[in-house]
Amino acid sequence: MDQQDATTHFGYRDVPLGDKQTLVNDVFHSVASRYDLMNDLMSGGLHRLWKDATVTALDPPRSDAPFALLDVAGGTGDISFRAARTAGAGFHATVCDINGDMLEVGRNRALALGLDDRVDFIEGNAEDLPFADRKFDAYTIAFGIRNVPRVDQALKEAYRVLRPGSRFLCLEFSSVDMPGLDRIYDFYSFKVIPTLGRTVTGDAESYRYLVESIRRFPKPAAFAEMIAAAGFSRVSHRAMSGGIVALHSGWRL
């Protein structure tokens, strides 16, 4: 799907591209306070393993060497907190998210975990990051890029803010590639998850959108081409859990 089209698929509805960000914001404002609980319920806790794998791939230095991570669409801080616990004293993470409610949840979690001196939170748009060129040593985005209206623009911004030699990592839902599991996954996604959303957050429609947005996102090979088109080198992707998610990687050389 051309990211420059005048309209974009929001779930299974076609809406003007300019309206998508407003709709996405509404989704996350409504679920922010119970977002992490819903992640556990929806994935059976697997999201924790997927995020652990992302931080393992990131491999932040254990030394005192300075290392600046930009964690985009990371509102509640999961990736940044994991990386901060793993890394040495020179590590610092900046969580950048467009949704203030999600950021507030993240700030409260950072305080509770004693990580507020290593992780900060800034409101900003992935398509127009409020940071200087070549500022960061790594860029992560977990389960967020499919909600960006102009994915190609977000990828260009990721390339812009990374220093040469830095890594881009994107954890995103993907296409189930195991026969039989695909049918079970579809039933669970479209029948069970919206019901969980209604029960836990009082909002089934937001979770119906989140499920449908997965089906609209480019397949792994097509997304890899988009990452390369933004300027990244050594682009790769790795399927996990039968293709439910994929970890995409690229290097800013």
TIVOVO-371275 format. One line per field, with one value per residue (C-alpha): residue in three letters; chain; z, x, y. Coordinates in steps of 0.1 Angstrom, whole numbers. Layout:
residu: [ALA, ...]
chaine: [A, ...]
c3: [Z, ...]
c1: [X, ...]
c2: [Y, ...]
This chain:
residu: [MET, ASP, GLN, GLN, ASP, ALA, THR, THR, HIS, PHE, GLY, TYR, ARG, ASP, VAL, PRO, LEU, GLY, ASP, LYS, GLN, THR, LEU, VAL, ASN, ASP, VAL, PHE, HIS, SER, VAL, ALA, SER, ARG, TYR, ASP, LEU, MET, ASN, ASP, LEU, MET, SER, GLY, GLY, LEU, HIS, ARG, LEU, TRP, LYS, ASP, ALA, THR, VAL, THR, ALA, LEU, ASP, PRO, PRO, ARG, SER, ASP, ALA, PRO, PHE, ALA, LEU, LEU, ASP, VAL, ALA, GLY, GLY, THR, GLY, ASP, ILE, SER, PHE, ARG, ALA, ALA, ARG, THR, ALA, GLY, ALA, GLY, PHE, HIS, ALA, THR, VAL, CYS, ASP, ILE, ASN, GLY, ASP, MET, LEU, GLU, VAL, GLY, ARG, ASN, ARG, ALA, LEU, ALA, LEU, GLY, LEU, ASP, ASP, ARG, VAL, ASP, PHE, ILE, GLU, GLY, ASN, ALA, GLU, ASP, LEU, PRO, PHE, ALA, ASP, ARG, LYS, PHE, ASP, ALA, TYR, THR, ILE, ALA, PHE, GLY, ILE, ARG, ASN, VAL, PRO, ARG, VAL, ASP, GLN, ALA, LEU, LYS, GLU, ALA, TYR, ARG, VAL, LEU, ARG, PRO, GLY, SER, ARG, PHE, LEU, CYS, LEU, GLU, PHE, SER, SER, VAL, ASP, MET, PRO, GLY, LEU, ASP, ARG, ILE, TYR, ASP, PHE, TYR, SER, PHE, LYS, VAL, ILE, PRO, THR, LEU, GLY, ARG, THR, VAL, THR, GLY, ASP, ALA, GLU, SER, TYR, ARG, TYR, LEU, VAL, GLU, SER, ILE, ARG, ARG, PHE, PRO, LYS, PRO, ALA, ALA, PHE, ALA, GLU, MET, ILE, ALA, ALA, ALA, GLY, PHE, SER, ARG, VAL, SER, HIS, ARG, ALA, MET, SER, GLY, GLY, ILE, VAL, ALA, LEU, HIS, SER, GLY, TRP, ARG, LEU]
chaine: [A, A, A, A, A, A, A, A, A, A, A, A, A, A, A, A, A, A, A, A, A, A, A, A, A, A, A, A, A, A, A, A, A, A, A, A, A, A, A, A, A, A, A, A, A, A, A, A, A, A, A, A, A, A, A, A, A, A, A, A, A, A, A, A, A, A, A, A, A, A, A, A, A, A, A, A, A, A, A, A, A, A, A, A, A, A, A, A, A, A, A, A, A, A, A, A, A, A, A, A, A, A, A, A, A, A, A, A, A, A, A, A, A, A, A, A, A, A, A, A, A, A, A, A, A, A, A, A, A, A, A, A, A, A, A, A, A, A, A, A, A, A, A, A, A, A, A, A, A, A, A, A, A, A, A, A, A, A, A, A, A, A, A, A, A, A, A, A, A, A, A, A, A, A, A, A, A, A, A, A, A, A, A, A, A, A, A, A, A, A, A, A, A, A, A, A, A, A, A, A, A, A, A, A, A, A, A, A, A, A, A, A, A, A, A, A, A, A, A, A, A, A, A, A, A, A, A, A, A, A, A, A, A, A, A, A, A, A, A, A, A, A, A, A, A, A, A, A, A, A, A, A, A]
c3: [0, -10, 22, 2, -8, 1, 22, 44, 57, 93, 103, 75, 68, 44, 61, 50, 58, 78, 101, 111, 137, 155, 155, 168, 195, 206, 208, 232, 253, 261, 270, 285, 322, 314, 284, 301, 316, 283, 267, 292, 287, 249, 244, 273, 286, 253, 247, 275, 257, 225, 241, 259, 225, 212, 240, 236, 199, 210, 233, 250, 264, 300, 305, 314, 278, 268, 249, 240, 230, 214, 221, 198, 205, 238, 261, 291, 289, 285, 261, 278, 313, 301, 284, 314, 337, 313, 304, 321, 338, 305, 292, 289, 271, 258, 253, 226, 222, 207, 234, 267, 286, 277, 287, 321, 328, 317, 340, 370, 363, 360, 394, 409, 394, 404, 368, 364, 362, 333, 313, 303, 284, 257, 237, 199, 166, 149, 115, 128, 157, 180, 180, 163, 135, 145, 182, 192, 192, 187, 178, 189, 182, 195, 182, 172, 136, 121, 138, 121, 92, 70, 78, 52, 68, 102, 88, 73, 107, 123, 99, 104, 142, 143, 144, 118, 130, 149, 148, 140, 156, 151, 168, 151, 146, 114, 94, 109, 88, 104, 89, 114, 137, 113, 117, 155, 155, 134, 157, 188, 173, 160, 186, 219, 220, 214, 242, 265, 256, 265, 298, 310, 296, 285, 250, 224, 194, 202, 204, 172, 155, 170, 156, 122, 119, 120, 89, 70, 78, 50, 50, 65, 31, 19, 52, 49, 15, 31, 57, 30, 10, 40, 37, 62, 54, 63, 67, 81, 99, 122, 127, 163, 177, 143, 126, 151, 154, 135, 147, 120, 120, 99, 104, 98, 82]
c1: [0, 14, 20, 14, -22, -48, -66, -55, -71, -80, -90, -113, -125, -111, -106, -87, -50, -52, -78, -59, -37, -68, -84, -53, -49, -85, -78, -48, -63, -92, -70, -38, -45, -50, -28, -2, -28, -44, -10, -7, -42, -41, -7, -8, 23, 42, 47, 72, 93, 91, 103, 131, 142, 142, 164, 187, 191, 197, 225, 232, 267, 273, 301, 301, 303, 275, 247, 215, 184, 153, 122, 95, 58, 71, 47, 45, 83, 85, 115, 133, 130, 143, 172, 180, 181, 205, 228, 257, 259, 263, 229, 200, 167, 143, 107, 89, 52, 24, 0, 3, -18, 5, 35, 20, 16, 53, 65, 47, 62, 97, 93, 80, 109, 135, 145, 134, 170, 178, 146, 128, 95, 89, 57, 64, 53, 72, 68, 85, 108, 117, 154, 186, 202, 225, 216, 210, 229, 198, 161, 134, 97, 75, 40, 37, 48, 16, -3, 18, -1, 30, 53, 78, 82, 87, 114, 132, 130, 145, 174, 179, 182, 205, 243, 263, 269, 236, 208, 171, 149, 112, 90, 56, 28, 32, 16, 11, 28, 19, -11, -39, -24, -36, -73, -70, -52, -79, -107, -88, -81, -115, -137, -118, -97, -125, -145, -115, -112, -149, -146, -113, -114, -151, -139, -143, -140, -104, -93, -111, -91, -59, -66, -76, -46, -24, -40, -35, 3, 27, 40, 76, 94, 75, 82, 119, 119, 105, 132, 159, 143, 147, 185, 191, 216, 219, 181, 167, 137, 131, 97, 87, 59, 49, 49, 26, 54, 85, 116, 129, 165, 185, 217, 225, 259]
c2: [0, 34, 54, 86, 77, 103, 77, 49, 17, 22, -14, -24, 12, 36, 70, 102, 98, 131, 116, 84, 100, 114, 80, 63, 89, 82, 45, 49, 76, 52, 22, 38, 30, -7, -11, -33, -55, -60, -69, -97, -110, -107, -124, -148, -131, -137, -100, -101, -127, -108, -76, -95, -107, -72, -60, -90, -80, -44, -55, -22, -19, -30, -5, 32, 41, 66, 50, 69, 49, 64, 43, 55, 48, 33, 52, 28, 22, -16, -17, 12, -3, -37, -21, 1, -29, -47, -18, -2, 32, 51, 41, 66, 60, 86, 74, 94, 89, 110, 101, 120, 95, 67, 88, 96, 59, 54, 82, 67, 33, 48, 64, 32, 12, 37, 43, 79, 90, 67, 69, 102, 107, 132, 138, 137, 124, 96, 114, 146, 137, 166, 157, 168, 148, 119, 121, 85, 52, 30, 33, 9, 8, -20, -26, 11, 16, 1, 29, 57, 72, 77, 48, 58, 92, 76, 54, 84, 102, 71, 72, 109, 108, 78, 82, 62, 27, 27, 2, 3, -24, -27, -53, -57, -81, -101, -129, -163, -188, -221, -241, -244, -218, -191, -201, -203, -169, -153, -166, -155, -121, -112, -129, -131, -99, -74, -92, -89, -52, -47, -66, -50, -15, -11, -5, -33, -11, 1, -35, -44, -17, -29, -64, -52, -28, -59, -73, -41, -38, -48, -84, -88, -88, -57, -39, -48, -31, 0, 0, -3, 25, 48, 43, 14, -13, -50, -51, -84, -98, -127, -144, -154, -175, -190, -156, -138, -112, -103, -85, -62, -48, -23, -5, 32, 30]
